[in-house]
Amino acid sequence: MNGRLPRALLSLMLLVGAAARAEEAPPPPAPAPTPQGPVEKVEVRGEAEEAATLDGTAFATVIRAEDFEGRVTSVPELLRDLVGVQVRGLGGEFATVSIRGSTAEQVVVYLDGVPLNRALGGGVNLADLPLGQVDSIEVYRGVTPAGLPAASIGGAVMIHTRRAGQSPAASVTASVGSYGSGEMIASVSGRRERADWRVGLDGGASDGDFEFFDNNGTAQNPADDTTAVRHNNDFQRGHLSGQATFKSGERGRFSLAADLFAREQGVPGLDCCKSPYARFSTSRWLLRPEFEMPGLFGGRVLGRLAADYTRYREEFDDPHGDIGLTGFPTDAIHQIETLGGEAGLVIAAPGRQAISFLLSRRRETADLVDHALPGPDDIGRATRHTTVVTLEDQVSFSSDRLVINPSLRHEAYESDFDPGPGGGVVTPAEAASYLTGKIGFRLKATGAVTVKGNFGRFARLPDFIELFGNQGAVLGNPALDPERGRTLDLGFVATRRQPQGALRAARLELTIFETLAEDLIQFIPNSQSTVLAQNFDRARIRGAELTFALGLGKRFSGSLNFTHQDPRDVSGGRNDGLLLPGRPQDEASASATFEAGRGRVFYDFTYVGPNFIDRSNTPSTALPARYLHDAGYLLRLRPGLQATFEVKNAADEQTYDYARYPLPGRSFHARVSWEF
């Protein structure tokens, strides 16, 4: 990429640091704050906002456990209602996330600090992240904080699991619902003088046999339309997580997090192209030790060391070839292992300046097997080594009224594929490096109004399938460049809080943004039976985001989110100027809660505008707009014991998601939770 941006950012980091030191006298030897900043909450609650983000200049949303307490919901449903975020249901127990019109691969998803995106390709399945053990979710729109080891064009989603509280506790939750769905959640935690721990267990299942409208793949011929029952849409999952923290010396802290997950499900296919036999199973094992030492060198340095190990096993069994490009039977098994390590420093420099440094090294291997191949089934092993170095400088002026936050990220990678007997052609290894950067600011214009803005460049590495192909219809292209994106946003946040009076709290945020993505990777036909990945597409997404939250008196809280975007293909080809598929131009959500004695009434509304499913914008195959209404009632039976009744899609809307995957109609759910 052009070297002017990195040089300009580096010069700016030096200049703003010098300006801050020249403007203010050196403060007493006390540590400056870690780079953080105010973030929005999903509900207005009246208490002071917590500083919970890694980047105080970024536009970020934080969902906390109390925001979905007592609800029958999931990670995809929570993210679906956030401003600037789109969740795509891909049939069965599978959903991915898009931010500001990005692809799912352009959003990095973290679980307790470990990136879950894999070099094998594809977006992270949000259904693999059960909500029962989640404490909070942070969503960064358009930028990725420099303190994270992986970044991409769309932004980042960080999921944090629950930790032990101040006193020992245990909880049990059970829920049942329509279409044979049910879930059990349990947890227990304890605390010692210098240690604490928590263990959580949950499991769920569903038949998924809802009715849906089936046009039999002939949109122009209503004579064969019918109402069908969704088959092969069941799933079963289990999940175990645990955390322990130990104090080391006066300041050090050692923590260990483990997460085990397994799921088995049907793959039902599209509405018209059903798959009655295809099955998919996955398991994940994650371990992350971390050591943190604050207060070094007189309290001005915070040091951190962390490592992580992740192991996946996935099997896709399609005995009749109903799904996929080849049309042949498939019994593919992928075993993926990732080993990573990172070291970080935060230095509180004189002049209200905090300098952060991160070094990360990761190794990922994917062993690929397909037992349905007529000959040898060993496809081969793909390997990727990635090294990331980031440097961030946060400088505060005028007692934190103005914050400037520039950062640089250098990433080097090497990808290799060692084919097995069934793997076909040997392809050369691919190695490259690139430098990206970001600069943001936050200005407290008044006591109630804050202005923020960011400009940055990010990239997404080609995945293994794009680089090396597979044994069937996808040909690899080791010469692929990373996808690159430029993002720009500007907006303001206005807040008002008062402990007394009718207007308890109010918050308004308005943001405009633009993303220009280049060298997008697309699969294009290479022959009648094969496709080849190539860099050639460009896309431009412009839009605006509006968030309004309100708290009236002691009983009512409400919020409204609206996103408008104009996602255009600007590649210069025959689709130039057309809308990008799978990206509705308008989305809106609204929620309201009312406290009534021992109970709480809640209501959610979601609107997703019409959108095309193909690059040619064919009107006959476009998805119609959908309007979803959810409502429920939570009753506190006694201290620690509560029950919830909830109806989803109350209007029984017969609708579809990305690429015409049918969605359920009206469903009913009941939940009982006991904490003791």
N, C-alpha and C positions, 0 to 999 in steps of 0.2 A: 504494500500500500504506500501512498504518498507519505514521505517522512516529515512533512511540515507539521502535521497534527502532533506527533509525539514530541518534536522539538519545541513547539509552542507550549505544550502542556508542561514540559519539564522546565522551560524558562519561567512560566507563570508560577509554578510551585516555588521556585527560588525567589521570584519577585514578591509574591504575596507574603511569604515568610519574612523577608526583609522589611516589607512595609509594616507588618504587624509588630515587629520588634521595634521599629522606629517610632510607631505611633504610641505605644504604651510602655511605661516603665516596667522593668522586670518585676514580676509579682513575687510574693513570698514563696519559699520552696514548698509548694503544695502541688499535687498532681493535677494537671488539667483534665477536663472530662474526656472520657473515651468518645470517639466520634459517633454520636447518636443524635436523634432529633425527634420531634413530635410526629406522631402518626395518627391516622384516623381510627375510630372505632366503629364497629358495625352498628351498635346501639349507643344512644346518648344516655349516660348513666348518672352524670352529675358529679362524679369524683374527678380529680385532676387526671389529665392524660399522662400515661406512662411513656417514658422514652424507651422505645423497644426496637428501633431499627438499627441496622448497621450503617445506614447512609441517611443522614438527616436531611439532605437536599432532595432525595428521591421521593416520588409520589408512591406511597405504599399504603396498603390496607392491612390491618391486623384483626384477625378473628380470635377471640379468646373463649375458653371453655364455658364461661358463664353466658356467652352469647347464644350457645346452642344447648344449654342445660335443659334437660327434660324433653328435648325434641327427638322425634324419630327421623333422623336425617343422615347424611353421609358427606364425605369430602366433596364429591362432584356437585351435590345439591348446594352446599354452602358456597363454593366458588362460583357457581352459576349465577348467583345474585349479586356478585361484586361488579363494580363499575370497571369497564375496560377489559373484562374477562369473559371468555366464551368457553363453555364446556361442550364437547362433542361426544355424544353417545354413539358407540360403534357396534351396538348389538350385544345382548347378553350382559355379562358383568364386565364391561369394558368402556372406559371413558377417558378422553385426553383433554388437555387444557390449552387454550390459545389466549395470548395477551396482545391486545391492540392489533389484531389481524395477523399475528404470526402463525407459523405452523406449530404443531405440537413439538416437533424436534427442536424448535428454536426457543423453547422454555425449559430451563433447568429446574428440576424438582429435587429438593433436599429432604432427607429424613434424619433428624438429629445431627445435622452438619455433614452428612454423607450424600454426595450427588448420586441419584438413582438412574440418570440417563446413561445408556450403555452404547459403546461403540458399535454394537451389532446393528443398531438402528431402531427407529420407531420411537414415538413419544412414550412417556411414562403413563402406565395405566393407573388412574386415580383410584380404581376399585381395589388395588393392591395396598391401599393405605386406610385400614379401618379406623373409624372415628372414635371408637370406644376408649382408646388410650391416648388421644390427642389432647394436648394442653393449649396449643395456639398454632395459628397458621399466619405466616407473613407473606404477602404478595407484593413484589416490586414490579412496577409497570414500566417497561421500556429500558430499564437499566439494571445491572447486576452489581451489588456492592463489591468493592475491591477486596474485602476481607473473605470472599468466598473463592474456592479453588477452581470453579468452572463458571463460565459466563456464556451468554448467547444473545441473539438479537431481540427476542421478545421480552426477556426479563427472567425473574426467578420466583419460585414458590418454596418457602421454607416451612416444614412441618416439624413441630417440637412435641415430643411425647411428655406425658405427665411425670412429675417428680414427687418425692415425698414431701408432705406438709410439715408444719411445725410440731404436730403431735401424731401418734399412731392412728391409722384409720383403715377402714375396709368398706367396700361397697359391692352391691350385687344389682344387676339390671337385667330384666327380661322383657322382650317385646315380641308381638305376633302381628301378622297383617295379612292382607289379601294375597292371592296367588301362592299360597303355601309358604310365605316368608316368615322368618323368625330370627331372633338374635339373642345371645346371652353374653353379658359382660361382667367380669369380676376383677377386683383389684384389692391389694393389701399393701400397706406401707408401714415402716417403722423408723425410729430414730434413736441413735445412741449419742453419747457425748461428743464424739468426733466423727460420726458416720451416720448416714441415712440410706434407706433402700426402698424400692418399690417394685412390685411384680404385678403385671396385668395379664389377663387371659380373656379372649373373646372369640366367638364363633358365630357364623350365620349361614343361612341356607334359604333357598327359594326355588319354587317350581317354575316361576316366570311364565305361566300358561295363560296370559291375558289374550283377549280378543282384539283383532286389529282389522283395518280395512285393507283388502288385497285386490289390487287392480290387475293382477296376473301379468304384470309387465307390459300391458297394452293400455297406455294412458288414453289413447284416442278411441278405444273400443269399450264403452261401459257395459256391453252385454255380458262380459265374462267377469265383471266385478263381483266380489263376494266378501263376507265377513268370515275370517279364519281365526283359528286358535294358534298362538305361538308355541311351537314345539322345539325341543332340544335347546331350551332357553334356561335350564336349571343351573344352579351353582351350589357348591358347598365350600366353606372356607374356615380355617382356624388360624389363630394369631396369638403369639406369646411374646411379651416384651418385659424387660427388666432393666433397672438402673440402680447403681450404687455410687455413693460419693464418700470419699474419705479425706479428712483434713490432714495435711502433711506439714509439720512444723507450725510456725506462727501464721504464715500466709498461704502456703501451697495448698492446692486442692487437686485430688486425683479422682476422676470419674470413669465409670465403665458402663456402657450401654450395650444391650443385646436385643436383637429383634428376630423372631422366627415367624415365617408366614407360609401358608400353603393354601392353594385353591384349585378346585377341579370344576369345569363348567362345560356346557354345550356351546357350540358356535352355530347359531341358528341361520345366519346369512341375511340377505336383504328381504324386503317384503315380497318381491317377485321371484327371487332366486334363492329358494330355501335350501338349507343344508341339514337334513334330518339325522346325520350320523357323525359329523365332525365334532371332535372333542379337543379341549385344550386344558393342560394342567401346568401349574407353576409352583415353585417353592423358592423361598428367599431366606438366607441366613446372613445376618449382619452383626458385626462386632466392632465397637469403637471405644478404645481407651483414650483418655485425654488428661493431660497434666497442665495446670495453669498456675503461674506464680506471679501475683501482682506485687507491687511495692518494692521492686528491685532498684538499686542505686538511688536510695533516698526517696523512694516512692514515685519516681518518674518513669519507670519502665515496667510494662506488663509483658511477660513472656508466656508462650503457649506452645505445647507440643501435642500432636495428635496423630493417630494412625487408624486405619479402618480396613476391614476385610469383609467383602461381600461375595456370596456365592449364590448363583441362580441355577435352577434346572427347569427348563421348559420343554414340553412335549406337545406337538400339534399332530393329531391323528385324523386324517381325512381319507378314509378307506376307499371312497368312490370318486375322489377328485372333484367334489362339488365346489370347493373354494380354491382360489389361487390362479396363477397365470398359466400353468402348464396343462391343467385339466387331467393330470395323472394322479393316482393315489399318492399320499404323502404320510409318512410317519417320522417326522423330523424331531430330533432331540438336540437341544442346545444346552451346553453346560458352560456357564460364564463365571469367571473368577476375577475379582478386582482387588488389588492390594494398593493402598495409598498411604502416604504420610505427608504431614505438613508441619511447618514451624512458622510462628508468627510473633511479631514484636509490635507493641504500641509505645511510642516514646512521647512523653509530655514535654515538649520543648518550651523554652522561655517565650513570652509574648503570646500566650494563649494559642499555642500551636500543637497539634497532635499529628505525629508522623507514624504511619502504619506500614509494615513490611510483611509480606507473606511469600513463602517458598513451598511449593507443592510438587510432589512427584507421584505419578500413578502408573500402574501396569495392569492391563486388562487382557485376558485371553478368552477366546470362545472356541470350544470344541464342538464341531458340527457333524451330526450323524443323521442319515435318513434310512431307516430300516425298510422302506418301501422300494428302494432302488433295486432294479433287477440284478445288478452285479454287486461289487463291493459297496458297503454302506458308509464308509468313513470318508466324509467330504473333505475334512482337513481342520486346521487350527489357524485362527486369525489372532493377531497380537497387536496391541497398541501401547506405546510408551508416551506419556505426556508429562512435560515439565512446565510449570507455571510460576512466574515471578510477578508480584504486584507491588506497587509503591503508591501510597495514598498520603496526601497532606491535607489536613483540615485546619484552617486558620480562622480565628474569630476576631472580629473587630468590634469596638464600642460595646464592650460587655455583652458579647454574643448577639448583638443586634444584627450583624452581618456575618455570615459564615460562607467561606469559599472552600470548595472541596474538589481539587483536581486529583486524578489518579491515572496511572499507567499499568498496562497488563501485557506481559510478554509470554507467549505460549509457543512451545516447540513440541512437535510430535513426530512419531515414526510408526507407520503401520505396515504390517507384513502379513502375508498369507502363505502357509505351508500346506499345500493340497495333499489330501490323502488319495488312496486308490480310486475313490469315486468322485474326486474333486475337479477333474478336468485340467484346464490349462494353468501352467505356472505363470503368475503375474509378478512383476517387479515390486519391490518394497517402495513405499511412498514416505518421504520425510520432508518436512517444511517447518517454517516458523513464521509468526506474524506478531505485530505490535499494534495494540489498540489502546484507546484511552477515553477518558470521560472527564468533564468538568461540570460542576453544579454549584448553585448558590442558594442561600436562604436569607431573606431579608425580612425582619420584623418591622413592617411599615408603621404599625401602631400597636397598641397593646392587644388588639383583637384581630389584626390582619397580618398575615404572613404571605410573602411572595416567594415562589420557588421556580427554578428553571434548571434544565440539564441539556447538555449536548454530548454525544459520545458516539464511538464506533465500536461495534462488536462483531463477532464472527461465529460460525458453526462449522465444525469439522465434518468432512464427509464420513459417513458410516461405512462399516465393513461391506454391506451389500452393494452400496454405491461404488466403492472402490474395487471390490473383487468379484461382485456378482454372486450367483448361486449355481447350483448344478442344473437349473432348468432354463427358464426363459429370460433371466436377467443377466446381462453381460457386464462385467466390471470395467471400470475406467480409472486406473491408477493415476492418471494425469489430472484428476479433478482438483480444482481449487476450493478452499473453504467458502461457504456462503458468507457474504459480508453485508453489514447493515449500518446505516447511519440513523441515529434517533435524536429527536429534538422535542422538548416539551417546555411549556411555560404555563403557570397558573397561580392562583391565590387561594388561601384558606382563611375564612373568617369565622371566629368562634365567639360565643357569649355564654357565660356560666354565672349563675347566681343561686345561692342556696335556698332563697325564699322567693315567693311570688309565683304567678301563673306560668311564666316562661322560665322554666328551670334551666334549660340549656338549648343551644342552637348551634349548628355548624353548617357552613356552606363552602364547598370546594368546586372550583371551575378550572379545567385544564384543557389546553389545546395541544395537539401533538402531531408529529409527522415522522414516519419511518420510511426510509428508502432502502430497499434490500436489493443487492446486486449478486451476480454469479449464482443465482438460485439454481439448485440441482433438480432437474426433471428427467424422467424416463421417457425416451422417445423411441418410436419403432425403428429397429435396425434391419429387420427382415419380416417376413410374414409370421415368424414364430418367436422372435426375440426383441427385447428392448435394451437400450444402452443409456446409461446415465451420462448427462452432459451439463456443463455450465452454460447457460445462455439467457435465462430469464431475469427480468427486473420487475420489481413491484414497488408501488408507492401507496402508502396508507396514510391518509390525513383524517383527523377527527377531533372530537371534543368530548369531554367527560364532565358530568355534573353529579355532584353528591349533595344531598340536603338531609340533615338529621335534626330531629326536634324532640325536646322533652317538655311536656306540659304538666305542671303540678307534680304530685308524687306518684301518679298512676299511669300516665300515658307516655309511650315512647314510639317514635316512628321514623322511617327513613325512606328516601327516594333516590334511586340511581338511574342515570340515563347516559347512554353511550351512542354517539353518532360517528360513523366512520365512512370514508370513501376509499375502499380498497381497489386499486386499479392495476391492471397489467400494463406496464410501460416498456415492454420488451421490443417494440417496434415491428413485431410480426403481424400475422393476420388477426390475432386477438388483442392487438394494442388498443388501449382505451376501455376494454371491457372489464367488468367487475371480476375480482378473484372469486373462485368457487368456494362455497362453504363458509362465507363470511357475510352475515347479514349486516346491512347498513345501520339498522337501528335495533337497540336492545334496551329494555327498561325493567326495573324491579322496584317493588315497594313493599314495605313491611310495617306492621303496627302491632303493639302489645298494650294490653290494659290490665292493670292489677286490680282484682276485685276480691277483697277479703283474703281467703286462703287460696284463691285461684288466680289464674292468669289466662286471658284469652289472647290468641295470636292469629295473625293473618298475613299471608305472603302472596304477592302477585308477581308473575314473571311474563314478560313479553319478549319474543324473539321474532324479528321481522323476516319477511320472505327472503330467500336466497337461492342462488343457482348452485347446481351440483356439478356442472361441467364448465370448462374454460370457454366454450362457445356461447354460454349464456342462453341455452335453449329454454324458451318459456314453458314448453309442455312438460319438462321434467323438473322445473323449479319447485322447491319446497315452499308451501304456504306459510304464512305467519302463524305462530302459535301463542295462545293465551292460557296460562296455567294459574289456577287458584288453589292455594293450600290454606287450611285453617285448622285450629285445634284448641284444646283446653287442658291446662295443667292444674291439678289439684294437689295441694300439700295436705296429706292425710294426718301427719304428725311430724314432729321434728325428725328430719332425715329420711322420711318416707313420702314419696309422691307418685302420682299416677298421671298419665297423659293419654288423651285420645286425639287422633289426628286423621284428617281426610286429605288426601293428595289428589290433585287434578279434579277438584270438586265438580267442575262442569263436564267431566267425562269427555274431554277433548281428544278426538282421534287424530294423532299427529305423528310426525316423523322427525328424525334427526339426520345428521350428516349422511349423505349418500342413500337416503331413504331407509334408514333403520327404524322400524316401528317402535313407538314408545307406549307405555301402559296407559290405559284409561283410568277411571276413578278407582282409588284404592283406599282401604281403611286400615288403621294401625292403632295398637294399644301398647302402652309401655308402663312398667312399674319399676321404680328405682328405690333402693334402700341403702343409705349410708350410715355407718355406725362405727 
